[in-house]
């Protein structure tokens, strides 16, 4: 089918060239965003637009077409005696999907629709394949992800989502900038992957003849900057984890990580609430928004629940009962091996996470699960850490950061003894950095993709990543 359409369009391409016209155009300056014309406030004046022709109704010597740009769609009226014989002949060689420039007066059609009455036309790019059929559009989910370049212009809601994503990230950046945080960049290729327990992607540098790892987290480099005297830093970064793909996981994803010298976990809670509320304000008028079949309420303060209390409530057993943990894991068909903290963590994931719908800070994690976090002074078996859950998804993670170099080195060595399938190497340079003195600090990581999912009511992480990883 594509071959038949392409052959006909190639014939028209040759006909355009035969007229001495470049079918792939040139600069078309002084255009206006279509969205700005749709309120009718500019009626009666001359305007210039450029975009893709996505619908046409031809009446012989006149036609109505719809032209779309990144901001919206507008009707254009093309009449032979208005544009001239040569331009109208060119118009007959255009197809749906072609990009064109239009100049004319803005007004209203007889039915009252805002319309550009064309006085001149220019072809800017001849499309050799047609857009999706008008009424059905691009609906196959896998095709949409693979051909995002079609999805964006064929489905206006998709374009809206990605424009909202850009606004959300810009607002988060502005929020941090206004509070004295400095945006920095840290290496995406690392000789030792650190900052998170995850399986890395491996690559090789030919000149240095050494293996490198795509970062799983920028954390250890950002903390080095605290040592260096950068007291408030953040990075909006791409992380890579060689793990599963699901509606909530993509191997390449976007995080925001921020570190504040002389701060702690409470400061990070305030920062997380404020940042996400600020992003919400960017695209929603209220604190209550839909997500799937539920309504999420972001009114502060958000709930705080202890990790072990939740485990007892939903799994029926606490971390202090090792035998009970293993028995319950076996009953539920979960892995009952490893140390008790690992078993408890698997039970928490299975029994608790999906119950946490409204924004909830889960606090007081077992210290065994938190190798980079300070222990609570009153209950040292638990860490000064929270994870923020919304609609059953972990959306943020924060610590009062561990800055004791001797304790950090001990925990690193204990961690690598039990790691499976991960790079098991102590980052000696990070320990050395801590020995020069890192200030007490709070650190926060926010999953940008998941926040965008929630705020745009997108059920799958692939809906908010322009080019998600797909099987070939």
C-alpha positions as CSV (number, residue, x, y, z in Angstrom):
1,X,0.0,0.0,0.0
2,X,2.8,2.4,0.9
3,X,4.5,1.7,-2.4
4,X,1.3,2.7,-4.4
5,X,0.9,5.9,-2.4
6,X,4.6,6.7,-2.8
7,X,4.6,6.1,-6.6
8,X,1.7,8.6,-7.1
9,X,3.4,11.2,-4.9
10,X,6.7,10.7,-6.7
11,X,4.8,11.5,-9.9
12,X,3.5,14.8,-8.4
13,X,7.0,15.5,-7.1
14,X,8.4,15.3,-10.6
15,X,5.6,17.6,-11.9
16,X,6.4,20.2,-9.2
17,X,10.0,20.1,-10.2
18,X,9.0,20.4,-13.9
19,X,7.5,23.8,-13.0
20,X,10.8,25.0,-11.8
21,X,9.7,24.8,-8.1
22,X,11.8,23.3,-5.4
23,X,9.5,20.8,-3.7
24,X,11.5,21.0,-0.5
25,X,11.3,24.7,-0.2
26,X,13.4,27.3,1.6
27,X,13.1,29.7,4.6
28,X,9.6,30.9,5.1
29,X,10.0,33.8,7.6
30,X,7.7,35.9,9.7
31,X,5.1,33.2,10.4
32,X,2.8,33.2,13.4
33,X,1.8,30.3,15.7
34,X,-1.6,29.1,14.7
35,X,-2.8,29.0,18.3
36,X,-2.4,32.7,18.5
37,X,-4.8,33.2,15.6
38,X,-7.7,31.1,16.8
39,X,-9.2,33.5,19.2
40,X,-10.2,35.8,16.3
41,X,-8.5,38.8,17.8
42,X,-6.5,39.4,14.6
43,X,-9.4,39.2,12.2
44,X,-9.0,41.5,9.1
45,X,-5.3,41.6,9.0
46,X,-2.7,39.8,6.8
47,X,-1.1,36.8,8.4
48,X,1.5,34.1,7.4
49,X,1.4,30.5,8.7
50,X,3.4,27.4,7.9
51,X,2.4,23.8,8.7
52,X,1.2,20.5,7.5
53,X,-2.0,20.0,5.4
54,X,-4.0,17.3,7.2
55,X,-7.5,17.7,5.6
56,X,-8.9,19.0,2.4
57,X,-12.4,19.5,0.8
58,X,-12.0,20.4,-2.9
59,X,-14.7,22.2,-4.9
60,X,-13.1,22.5,-8.3
61,X,-11.9,26.1,-8.3
62,X,-11.7,26.4,-4.6
63,X,-10.9,24.3,-1.5
64,X,-11.0,24.3,2.2
65,X,-7.9,22.8,3.8
66,X,-6.8,22.3,7.4
67,X,-3.2,23.3,8.2
68,X,-1.5,22.2,11.5
69,X,1.6,23.5,13.3
70,X,3.0,22.6,16.7
71,X,0.4,24.8,18.4
72,X,-2.9,24.0,16.7
73,X,-4.9,23.7,13.5
74,X,-6.6,26.3,11.4
75,X,-8.8,26.3,8.3
76,X,-7.5,27.8,5.1
77,X,-9.6,28.8,2.1
78,X,-7.8,28.5,-1.2
79,X,-9.6,30.1,-4.2
80,X,-8.2,30.1,-7.7
81,X,-8.9,33.7,-8.5
82,X,-7.3,34.8,-5.2
83,X,-4.0,32.9,-5.4
84,X,-3.7,32.9,-9.2
85,X,-3.5,30.2,-11.9
86,X,0.1,29.2,-11.3
87,X,-0.4,28.8,-7.5
88,X,-3.7,27.0,-7.9
89,X,-2.1,24.5,-10.4
90,X,0.6,23.9,-7.8
91,X,-2.1,23.4,-5.2
92,X,-3.6,20.6,-7.3
93,X,-0.2,18.7,-6.9
94,X,-0.3,18.8,-3.1
95,X,-1.4,16.0,-0.9
96,X,-2.3,15.5,2.7
97,X,0.8,15.5,4.8
98,X,2.6,18.1,2.7
99,X,4.1,21.1,4.4
100,X,3.2,24.5,3.0
101,X,3.3,28.2,3.7
102,X,0.2,30.3,3.4
103,X,-0.2,34.1,3.4
104,X,-3.6,35.8,3.5
105,X,-6.2,37.7,5.4
106,X,-7.6,36.2,8.7
107,X,-11.4,36.2,8.9
108,X,-14.3,33.9,9.3
109,X,-16.0,31.5,6.9
110,X,-19.8,31.6,6.3
111,X,-20.2,29.1,9.1
112,X,-18.3,31.3,11.5
113,X,-15.0,29.3,11.6
114,X,-11.7,31.2,11.9
115,X,-10.1,31.0,8.4
116,X,-7.1,32.2,6.6
117,X,-8.2,33.4,3.1
118,X,-5.1,32.5,1.1
119,X,-3.5,35.1,-1.2
120,X,-0.4,33.1,-1.8
121,X,0.9,29.5,-1.3
122,X,4.4,28.0,-1.2
123,X,5.3,24.3,-1.0
124,X,7.8,23.7,1.8
125,X,8.1,19.9,1.8
126,X,6.5,17.2,-0.3
127,X,5.5,14.2,1.8
128,X,6.0,10.9,0.0
129,X,3.9,8.9,2.5
130,X,0.3,9.8,3.5
131,X,-0.7,10.7,7.1
132,X,-3.0,8.3,9.0
133,X,-6.6,8.1,7.8
134,X,-8.6,11.0,9.1
135,X,-11.1,9.3,11.4
136,X,-9.0,6.6,12.8
137,X,-5.6,8.3,13.0
138,X,-2.6,6.6,14.3
139,X,-4.1,4.3,16.9
140,X,-1.9,1.1,17.0
141,X,0.1,1.7,20.2
142,X,3.3,0.0,19.1
143,X,3.3,1.9,15.8
144,X,2.7,5.2,17.7
145,X,5.8,4.6,19.8
146,X,8.0,3.5,16.8
147,X,6.8,6.3,14.6
148,X,6.5,9.1,17.0
149,X,7.2,11.6,14.2
150,X,3.8,10.6,12.8
151,X,2.1,10.3,16.2
152,X,2.9,13.9,17.1
153,X,1.2,15.5,14.1
154,X,-1.6,12.9,13.8
155,X,-2.7,13.0,17.4
156,X,-3.0,16.5,18.9
157,X,-3.3,15.1,22.5
158,X,0.2,13.6,22.1
159,X,1.7,16.9,21.0
160,X,-0.1,18.5,24.0
161,X,1.5,15.9,26.4
162,X,5.0,16.6,25.2
163,X,4.6,20.3,25.3
164,X,3.3,19.9,28.9
165,X,6.3,17.8,29.7
166,X,8.6,20.6,28.5
167,X,6.8,23.1,30.6
168,X,6.9,20.9,33.7
169,X,10.7,20.4,33.4
170,X,11.2,24.1,32.8
171,X,9.1,24.9,36.0
172,X,11.1,22.4,38.1
173,X,14.3,24.0,36.9
174,X,13.1,27.5,37.6
175,X,11.9,26.4,41.1
176,X,15.4,25.2,42.0
177,X,17.2,28.1,40.4
178,X,15.0,30.6,42.5
179,X,16.2,28.8,45.7
180,X,19.9,29.1,45.0
181,X,20.5,25.7,43.5
182,X,23.2,25.5,40.8
183,X,22.5,23.3,37.8
184,X,25.5,21.1,37.0
185,X,26.5,18.2,34.7
186,X,28.2,15.0,35.8
187,X,29.6,12.1,33.8
188,X,27.2,9.8,32.0
189,X,30.1,7.3,31.4
190,X,31.6,6.1,34.7
191,X,34.4,3.7,35.5
192,X,32.5,2.5,38.6
193,X,28.7,2.7,38.6
194,X,27.4,3.9,41.9
195,X,24.6,5.7,43.7
196,X,21.9,3.0,43.2
197,X,21.7,-0.7,43.3
198,X,21.0,-1.5,39.7
199,X,22.5,-3.5,36.8
200,X,24.4,-1.1,34.5
201,X,24.9,-1.1,30.8
202,X,28.5,-1.7,29.8
203,X,30.5,0.0,27.0
204,X,34.1,0.2,26.0
205,X,36.4,3.1,25.3
206,X,38.8,2.1,22.6
207,X,41.5,4.7,23.0
208,X,41.8,4.1,26.8
209,X,41.1,0.4,26.3
210,X,38.8,0.3,29.3
211,X,35.3,-0.7,30.1
212,X,32.9,2.0,31.2
213,X,29.3,2.0,32.5
214,X,26.4,4.2,31.6
215,X,25.4,5.8,34.9
216,X,22.7,4.4,37.0
217,X,22.7,7.6,39.1
218,X,24.7,10.8,39.4
219,X,24.6,10.8,43.2
220,X,28.2,10.2,44.0
221,X,29.5,12.8,41.7
222,X,27.0,15.4,43.0
223,X,28.1,14.7,46.5
224,X,31.7,15.3,45.4
225,X,30.6,18.8,44.5
226,X,29.3,19.3,48.0
227,X,32.8,18.5,49.2
228,X,34.2,21.0,46.8
229,X,32.0,23.8,48.2
230,X,29.0,23.9,45.8
231,X,26.5,23.9,48.6
232,X,23.3,23.6,46.5
233,X,23.4,21.6,43.3
234,X,21.1,19.8,41.0
235,X,21.1,17.9,37.7
236,X,18.3,16.9,35.4
237,X,19.9,13.8,34.1
238,X,19.5,10.6,32.0
239,X,20.0,7.4,33.9
240,X,20.4,3.9,32.4
241,X,19.5,0.7,34.1
242,X,19.8,-2.7,32.4
243,X,16.6,-4.0,33.8
244,X,13.0,-4.7,33.0
245,X,10.6,-2.8,30.7
246,X,7.0,-2.1,31.9
247,X,4.3,0.5,31.9
248,X,6.4,2.2,34.7
249,X,10.0,1.4,33.6
250,X,12.1,2.3,30.7
251,X,15.8,1.4,30.6
252,X,16.7,5.0,29.8
253,X,14.9,7.6,32.0
254,X,15.0,11.1,33.3
255,X,15.7,12.0,36.9
256,X,16.2,15.3,38.8
257,X,18.6,15.0,41.7
258,X,19.3,17.9,44.1
259,X,21.6,18.2,47.1
260,X,21.5,20.8,49.8
261,X,24.4,21.3,52.2
262,X,23.4,21.7,55.8
263,X,20.0,20.3,55.1
264,X,18.3,17.1,56.1
265,X,15.3,14.9,55.3
266,X,12.7,17.4,56.4
267,X,14.2,20.0,54.0
268,X,13.9,17.4,51.2
269,X,10.2,16.8,52.1
270,X,9.6,20.6,51.8
271,X,11.5,20.7,48.6
272,X,9.6,17.8,47.0
273,X,6.2,19.1,48.0
274,X,7.0,22.5,46.7
275,X,8.6,21.4,43.4
276,X,5.7,19.1,42.5
277,X,3.1,21.6,43.5
278,X,4.9,24.2,41.3
279,X,4.9,21.8,38.4
280,X,1.2,21.0,39.0
281,X,0.4,24.8,38.9
282,X,2.0,25.0,35.5
283,X,-0.7,22.9,33.8
284,X,-3.6,22.5,36.3
285,X,-5.8,25.1,38.0
286,X,-6.5,22.9,41.1
287,X,-4.8,20.5,43.5
288,X,-7.1,17.7,42.5
289,X,-6.4,16.0,39.2
290,X,-7.5,12.8,37.5
291,X,-5.2,9.8,37.0
292,X,-6.9,6.9,35.3
293,X,-10.1,6.2,37.2
294,X,-9.0,7.9,40.4
295,X,-8.7,11.5,41.6
296,X,-5.4,12.5,43.2
297,X,-5.3,15.2,45.8
298,X,-2.0,17.1,46.0
299,X,-3.1,19.4,48.9
300,X,-0.2,19.8,51.4
301,X,0.8,18.5,53.8
302,X,1.0,15.0,52.3
303,X,0.6,11.9,54.4
304,X,3.6,10.4,56.3
305,X,3.7,6.7,57.1
306,X,6.4,4.6,58.6
307,X,7.7,1.8,56.4
308,X,7.5,-0.9,59.0
309,X,4.0,0.1,60.1
310,X,2.8,-0.2,56.4
311,X,4.5,-3.6,56.1
312,X,2.6,-4.8,59.2
313,X,-0.7,-3.4,58.0
314,X,-0.6,-4.9,54.5
315,X,1.7,-7.9,54.7
316,X,0.8,-8.9,58.3
317,X,4.4,-9.0,59.5
318,X,7.2,-6.6,60.6
319,X,10.9,-6.6,59.8
320,X,11.7,-7.6,63.4
321,X,10.1,-11.1,62.8
322,X,12.6,-12.8,60.4
323,X,10.9,-16.2,60.5
324,X,7.5,-14.6,59.9
325,X,8.9,-12.6,56.9
326,X,10.2,-15.8,55.3
327,X,7.0,-17.7,56.0
328,X,4.8,-14.9,54.6
329,X,7.0,-14.5,51.5
330,X,6.7,-18.2,50.8
331,X,2.9,-18.1,51.2
332,X,2.8,-15.3,48.6
333,X,5.1,-17.0,46.2
334,X,7.9,-14.5,46.7
335,X,11.6,-15.2,47.0
336,X,12.2,-15.9,50.7
337,X,16.0,-16.0,50.3
338,X,18.7,-13.5,51.3
339,X,18.9,-11.4,54.4
340,X,15.7,-10.4,56.2
341,X,15.8,-6.8,54.9
342,X,15.8,-8.1,51.3
343,X,12.9,-10.4,52.1
344,X,11.0,-7.6,53.8
345,X,11.7,-5.2,50.8
346,X,10.2,-7.8,48.4
347,X,7.1,-8.1,50.6
348,X,6.8,-4.3,50.8
349,X,6.9,-4.1,47.0
350,X,4.3,-6.9,46.6
351,X,1.9,-6.0,49.4
352,X,2.2,-2.3,50.1
353,X,3.2,-0.2,47.1
354,X,0.0,-0.5,45.1
355,X,-2.0,0.6,48.2
356,X,-0.4,4.0,48.3
357,X,-2.6,6.1,46.0
358,X,-2.6,9.6,47.4
359,X,0.7,11.4,47.8
360,X,2.4,9.6,50.7
361,X,5.9,10.0,52.2
362,X,7.0,6.6,53.4
363,X,9.7,7.2,56.1
364,X,12.1,5.2,58.3
365,X,13.4,2.6,56.0
366,X,15.5,-0.3,57.4
367,X,19.1,0.9,57.5
368,X,20.2,-2.3,55.6
369,X,18.4,-1.0,52.5
370,X,20.1,2.4,52.7
371,X,23.8,2.3,52.2
372,X,24.2,6.0,51.6
373,X,21.9,7.3,54.3
374,X,22.3,8.4,57.9
375,X,20.8,6.2,60.6
376,X,18.2,7.7,62.9
377,X,19.8,8.6,66.2
378,X,16.9,7.3,68.3
379,X,16.4,4.0,66.3
380,X,19.6,3.2,64.5
381,X,18.2,0.2,62.7
382,X,16.2,2.6,60.6
383,X,17.4,5.3,58.2
384,X,16.6,9.0,57.7
385,X,15.0,8.3,54.3
386,X,11.7,8.7,52.5
387,X,10.2,7.5,49.3
388,X,7.3,9.4,47.9
389,X,4.5,7.2,46.5
390,X,1.7,8.4,44.3
391,X,-0.8,6.1,42.6
392,X,1.2,3.1,43.7
393,X,4.4,4.5,42.0
394,X,7.7,5.5,43.7
395,X,8.1,9.1,42.4
396,X,10.9,10.4,44.6
397,X,13.6,9.2,47.0
398,X,15.4,11.3,49.6
399,X,18.0,10.9,52.4
400,X,19.7,12.7,55.1
401,X,23.0,11.9,53.5
402,X,25.7,9.8,55.1
403,X,28.9,11.9,55.4
404,X,31.0,9.8,57.7
405,X,33.7,8.4,55.5
406,X,34.6,5.4,57.7
407,X,31.0,4.4,58.1
408,X,30.4,4.8,54.3
409,X,33.4,2.6,53.4
410,X,32.2,-0.1,55.9
411,X,28.7,-0.1,54.4
412,X,30.1,-0.2,50.8
413,X,32.1,-3.3,51.7
414,X,29.2,-4.9,53.4
415,X,27.0,-4.2,50.4
416,X,29.2,-5.7,47.8
417,X,29.4,-9.0,49.7
418,X,25.7,-9.5,49.0
419,X,25.2,-7.9,45.6
420,X,24.2,-10.2,42.8
421,X,24.6,-9.3,39.1
422,X,25.9,-5.9,39.9
423,X,29.4,-4.3,39.7
424,X,30.9,-5.1,43.0
425,X,33.6,-2.4,43.5
426,X,34.0,0.2,46.2
427,X,34.4,3.7,44.8
428,X,37.6,4.5,46.6
429,X,37.7,8.0,45.2
430,X,34.3,8.8,46.6
431,X,35.4,7.6,50.1
432,X,38.6,9.7,49.7
433,X,36.4,12.7,48.9
434,X,34.4,12.2,52.0
435,X,37.6,12.1,54.0
436,X,38.2,15.8,53.0
437,X,34.8,16.6,54.7
438,X,31.4,16.6,53.2
439,X,28.9,18.9,55.0
440,X,25.7,17.4,56.5
441,X,23.2,17.4,53.6
442,X,19.9,16.4,52.3
443,X,19.5,14.8,48.9
444,X,16.5,14.3,46.7
445,X,15.8,12.4,43.5
446,X,12.6,12.9,41.6
447,X,11.5,10.6,38.7
448,X,10.6,13.1,36.0
449,X,8.9,10.6,33.7
450,X,6.6,9.4,36.4
451,X,5.7,12.9,37.6
452,X,4.8,13.8,34.0
453,X,2.7,10.6,33.7
454,X,0.7,11.7,36.8
455,X,0.3,15.3,35.9
456,X,-0.7,14.6,32.2
457,X,-2.9,11.5,33.1
458,X,-0.8,9.2,31.0
459,X,-1.1,5.6,32.0
460,X,2.2,4.3,30.5
461,X,5.7,5.7,30.8
462,X,6.2,5.3,27.0
463,X,3.4,7.9,26.6
464,X,5.7,10.5,28.1
465,X,9.0,9.5,26.5
466,X,9.4,10.7,22.9
467,X,11.4,7.7,21.7
468,X,11.0,4.8,24.2
469,X,13.2,1.7,23.8
470,X,11.5,-0.9,21.5
471,X,12.5,-4.3,20.5
472,X,13.8,-4.3,16.9
